[in-house]
Structure formats: C-alpha cells, structure tokens
C-alpha cells in the first residue's frame, strides 16, 4: 500500500516455501444473537480489537461488504479478546488465526462466522469463506489483497541473484523437510501446525497480489485510514 517505503523488490526474491498456513477467522460467543456471517448485514456486532489485524479486518469487511461490526479497542492480544468474549464484554472478534483459536472453537466456546481466505481449513468445511459474500470482482480483489497472506503465512525466501540451481536445491530440501516424519513429530510436540505450501505456489500467489490494480489498493488504504 505504501511502495515508496519498501526498499526491496518482493518479486525479485526467490520463494522457497511456507511450512504452514494461518487462516484468520471471525468468531463470536455462542450466546450472541449473531448466529452466522449473514446476520452481520442486518445487525450490529460489538467487536473487540487488540492491534492492527483485529482492527483492520472488521474495518475492511465493513468498508467492502457493508457488515456492521462495532469496533471496541484496547484489549491485549487474542487471549484478552477471548476472555472479553467469554465475559460478554464484547460479542466476538476478527483477525485471529485458527491455530490460536482451535481449542475454543472445537470446545464450543467460540462460534466461527467466516474464514478470511479463499480456501477452507480442515474441520471448518461448513464455515463459509469471506469470498462467498463478494458480489463484484472489485470486492474480490480488495479481499484478496487483504486476506490472501494467511494462505502463505510464514514464507521462506532466498535473496535476489541466488543461482537457479541453488533455488531448486533449497526448494527440494524444504519439501523433503516438511514431509519428514521426525520433523512432523517435533512440530506436533510443540503444537505447531504443518500445512506446507511449495515455493512455486508461494511465488505465484505473491505475484498475483502484486499485480493488484492501483485503484484497488487505494480503495483498501482509504478504508483503513478512516477505520
């Protein structure tokens, strides 16, 4: 959104892969009158925020789709938002990853309203993605610009100028690592999700987002300036 501040060319990096996705969610208390994402077009939802992602996510949804999130700031992290929701200080929140919320979602302490991605998480097949509510290509482009990053949550890159054979070697090493049973066992012990995305796919997704038309980027930036 502010390319003059970026001192490198993202598309000149050589993307090796991402070991995991981090699909963001909008959730609410089971006690809330908001039962599904469609309700947010008819009724206001008191929504806690605790920083950039949890603030910008509902702001973008309000500005692009016309939802009725009422933002209440000042909470400390996702744990503070969950506690506030359990205490009914707020009805819910947006912009926190499923890995962090999984115990509360699976345990029934939180109801999932929407997945902020173009793909669905395993176990949340019945929960819609935000793109199902986009009525125009312009809306889809803004949503993709803002939310696609969770699908390549922790990408690893080699610097510009890395020889092609070295990039291929690094990608093979990455692919072998994320498939390795010992690696996966260690990740499981640390409660870390492994949902690998190959380097070629990471590069394609980043390249696609960086081709977003300037007027779409300006539209998203304007919404965030008035959040």
RANORPE-V55427 format. One record per backbone hydrogen bond with DSSP energy under -1.0 kcal/mol. NH is the residue of the N-H (numbers start at 1). CO is the residue of the C=O. E is the energy in kcal/mol with one decimal. If there is no record, write none. Layout:
nh = (NH	NH)
co = (CO	CO)
e = (E	E)
This chain:
nh = (5	6	12	13	14	16	17	18	22	25	26	27	28	29	32	39	40	41	42	43	45	47	48	49	55	56	57	59	60	61	62	63	64	65	66	67	68	70	72	75	80	81	82	83	84	85	86	87	88	89	90	91	92	93	95	98	101	102	105	106	107	108	109	110	111	113	114	115	116	117	124	127	130	132	133	134	140	141	142	143	144	145	146	147	148	150	151	152	156	158	162	167	168	169	170	171	172	173	174	175	176	177	178	180	184	185	186	187	188	189	190	191	192	195	197	202	203	204	205	206	207	208	209	210	212	217	218	219	220	221	222	223	224	225	226	227)
co = (2	3	9	10	158	156	156	197	150	96	114	93	111	91	29	36	37	38	39	39	68	70	92	72	51	52	53	55	56	57	58	59	60	61	61	61	40	45	47	49	76	77	78	79	80	81	82	83	85	84	84	46	46	27	25	23	97	98	101	102	103	105	104	104	28	26	26	128	24	115	121	124	115	129	130	131	136	137	138	139	140	141	142	143	144	147	148	149	17	14	159	163	164	165	166	167	168	169	170	171	172	173	174	177	180	181	182	183	184	185	186	188	187	19	18	198	199	200	201	202	203	204	205	206	209	213	214	215	216	217	218	219	220	221	222	224)
e = (-1.9	-1.5	-1.7	-1.2	-2.5	-3.1	-1.1	-2.4	-3.9	-2.0	-1.8	-2.9	-2.4	-2.8	-1.8	-1.2	-1.6	-1.5	-1.7	-2.2	-2.2	-3.3	-2.4	-2.1	-1.3	-3.7	-2.1	-1.4	-2.7	-2.2	-2.5	-2.5	-2.8	-1.8	-1.0	-1.2	-1.4	-3.1	-2.9	-1.9	-1.3	-1.7	-2.5	-2.3	-2.2	-2.1	-2.5	-1.9	-1.2	-2.5	-1.1	-2.5	-1.1	-1.8	-1.7	-2.2	-1.4	-1.9	-2.6	-3.2	-2.0	-1.1	-2.2	-1.5	-3.6	-3.1	-1.1	-2.4	-3.1	-1.8	-2.2	-1.6	-2.4	-1.6	-1.7	-1.0	-2.0	-2.2	-2.0	-2.5	-2.4	-2.4	-1.9	-2.6	-1.9	-1.1	-1.9	-1.5	-2.7	-2.9	-1.5	-2.1	-2.4	-1.9	-2.5	-2.5	-2.3	-2.4	-2.6	-2.7	-2.5	-2.2	-2.4	-1.1	-2.4	-2.2	-2.3	-2.4	-2.4	-2.1	-1.6	-1.6	-3.1	-1.5	-3.0	-2.2	-2.7	-1.9	-2.4	-2.6	-2.5	-2.0	-2.1	-2.4	-1.9	-1.8	-2.7	-1.6	-2.1	-2.5	-2.3	-1.8	-2.0	-1.9	-1.1	-1.0)
